[in-house]
């Protein structure tokens, strides 16, 4: 596959099929945020926040369409797009900013999941020790390449799927009247809630990096949109179930609504189902960290022509140090809020790139370049 503007080729043995785009997009979007997003989106629009999820999902579909147009017009990846639009130096600076952004996504997922384990399973858990083991496991997958990570994404989706069926338990004892009056929030409140849900949908923009690794890029478009649609439906169902079971006052005092709902699940052979759920979620969260690290370390590799493993080791050390320094709920909550805000503005950057690419094409066409 040739990149006319970026100048690199991806060997076929390193590529993934178009169908795998579904798992790459979806597995990056569904992670630790799903365990407690209901409380935060309800703060803006109350129990009309389920509408905000649909609004955010539609917006992500639109952004995904723009990303594909950008990649098709440029013929490469994010590094190629920046170099084409802004030149070597400004484009290089923007590439490094995105590398840090992808690293931030990995940090947020890692530290938030460690907190989940501390709160629900092991209160005395040593943060740096768990982070070290988890990051070494992530290194093993990342160093194996995108195909290995894709396999992990497929496995994580399969392991996470059974947990969705347990939404039936809280529905049996919930009160659907909690959803009424329906559509009582204003448009501004719904949009504010949709902005809050940004963190839950972040990750699909990694397509800007792994697009050249897809064999049939044209066919992958529908699978990417299927992935976003599936993610939207999962968040929609999860939010509605939480809203039916908890009233608004109760929900505001529950940080991890999804995990709390797992406590309702009761089997004769398993008393604390939430332990099993968190254990399975460790496999769901791992691809988030792996994909973020892969994207973050690939950008310097593309820019400076160095081995990816050297950048990866540097980023692993940074993640280990920072995650160990974050030691309380307030700081973790601030990290999630910061990542949500940064991610929102990075998503707004996609339409800017789209408009600039459109203008550049028109200018070059008129001048016969």
Secondary structure, 3 states (H helix, E strand, C coil): CCCCCCCCCCCHHHCECCCHHHHHHHHHHCCHHHHCHHHHHHHHHHHHHHHHHHHHHHHHHHHHHHHHHHHHHHCCCHHHHHHHHHHHHHHHHHHHHHHHHHHHHHHHHHHHHHHHHHHHCCCCCCHHHHHHHHHHHHHHHHHCCHHHHHHHHHHHHHHHHHHHHCHHHHHHHCCHHHHCCCCCCCHHHHHHHHHHCHHHHCCHHHHHHHHHHECCHHHHHHHHHHHHHHHHHHHHHHHHHHHHHCCHHHHCCCCCHHHHHHCCCCECCECCHHHHHHHHHHHHHHHHHHHHHHHHHHHHHHHHCCCHHHHHHHHHHHHHHHHHHCCCHHHHHHHHHHHHHHHHHHHHHHHHHHHHHHHHHHHHHHCCC
